[in-house]
């Protein structure tokens, strides 16, 4: 049995490429996709970022404008 610290995630390059967007001249992933990648809820992931805010530079975390959300071509739910 695998220990939880040794979680293995396998994604194809194709799957990853379709989850990366260029926004504000930065390559980003949407919180929903990051949470799914790490097998946690969006709420839990955002709680951890808030709890450990000094570990995440501002360039790592930002909120999209409505225009940017539309450009991703996806229906995005607000984090709860």
C-alpha positions in Angstrom: 0.0 0.0 0.0 1.3 3.4 -0.9 1.9 6.0 1.8 -0.1 9.2 1.3 3.1 11.2 1.0 4.0 9.1 -2.1 0.9 10.0 -4.1 1.5 9.4 -7.8 -0.4 11.3 -10.4 -0.1 10.5 -14.1 -1.4 13.0 -16.7 -0.6 13.1 -20.4 1.1 16.1 -21.9 -2.2 16.7 -23.8 -4.2 16.8 -20.6 -1.8 19.2 -18.9 -1.5 21.5 -21.9 -5.3 22.0 -22.1 -5.3 23.1 -18.4 -2.7 25.8 -18.9 -3.8 29.3 -20.0 -1.7 32.4 -20.8 -3.2 35.3 -18.8 -1.4 38.5 -18.1 1.6 37.2 -19.9 1.9 34.3 -17.4 1.2 30.6 -17.8 -1.5 29.7 -15.2 -3.8 26.9 -14.1 -7.3 27.5 -12.8 -7.8 26.7 -9.1 -10.4 24.0 -10.1 -7.8 22.2 -12.2 -5.0 22.5 -9.5 -7.4 21.2 -6.8 -8.3 18.2 -9.0 -4.6 17.6 -9.8 -3.9 17.3 -6.1 -7.1 15.5 -5.3 -8.4 18.1 -2.9 -11.4 20.4 -3.0 -11.0 24.0 -4.3 -12.2 25.3 -0.9 -9.5 23.3 0.9 -6.8 24.3 -1.5 -7.7 28.0 -1.2 -7.8 27.7 2.6 -4.2 26.3 2.6 -3.0 29.2 0.4 -4.6 31.7 2.7 -3.2 29.9 5.7 0.3 29.9 4.2 0.1 33.1 2.2 3.8 33.9 2.7 4.8 30.8 0.7 2.9 31.9 -2.4 4.1 35.0 -4.3 1.5 37.3 -5.6 2.4 36.3 -9.2 1.3 32.7 -8.2 -2.2 33.7 -7.1 -4.5 36.2 -8.6 -8.2 36.5 -9.4 -9.3 36.6 -13.0 -11.5 39.4 -14.3 -14.8 38.5 -16.0 -13.2 39.1 -19.4 -10.3 36.8 -18.5 -12.7 34.1 -17.3 -14.6 34.3 -20.7 -11.3 34.0 -22.6 -10.5 30.6 -20.9 -13.6 29.2 -22.7 -14.7 27.4 -19.6 -17.4 27.8 -17.1 -15.7 28.7 -13.9 -17.3 28.5 -10.5 -16.3 31.0 -7.8 -14.3 29.4 -5.0 -16.2 28.8 -1.8 
